[in-house]
Amino acid sequence: MSALRLVSSAARRAPKAFASGRRGYAEAADKIKLSLVLPHQAIFTSTEVVQVNISAATGDMGILANHVPSIEPLRAGVVEVIEPGNASKKWFVSGGFATVHPNNKLTINAVEAAPLEDFSPEAVRANLQEALRVASGNGSEEDKTEARIEADVYESLQHALGSK
């Protein structure tokens, strides 16, 4: 018996309770419980929100209720939290992991995070220029590598502030 016929045969014989576990689209009333934590602080603790937009390493993504469980590494960028009533809060995170759990739970573990409005575009621009100067300078390889990482984060922050 071919593998396809075997799978179709098994699917026809599966109990109906099995079929009711199918995923569907999020309803407008569905919420996701968000926990956004840093090593030294919990910003959100099982707070019900409508949607969370993250800067995943594979690209930007929005997470709603009933999202497929997954683990996503985060790159430096914005985590946008949309609360009931469509109020939006934006946080800049330096990196971390987002874990989508079954039953509408999302945990974001970040190394550092700060509200986007706490950053000055002028200070970010000046710090970016300094990091680029050090990265292309005559310092040690360790200093240059650190400066390149710093420049990457400042470029992400500058982009986030530009799309605020």
ABEGO torsion letter per residue (X at the ends): XBAAAAAAAAAAABBAAAAAABBBBBBAABBBBBBBBBAABBABBGBBBABBBBBBAAEBBBBBBGBBBBBBBBBBEBBBBBBBGGBBBBBBBAEEBBBBBBGGBBBBBBABBBBAAABBAAAAAAAAAAAAAAAABABBAAAAAAAAAAAAAAAAAAAAAAAX
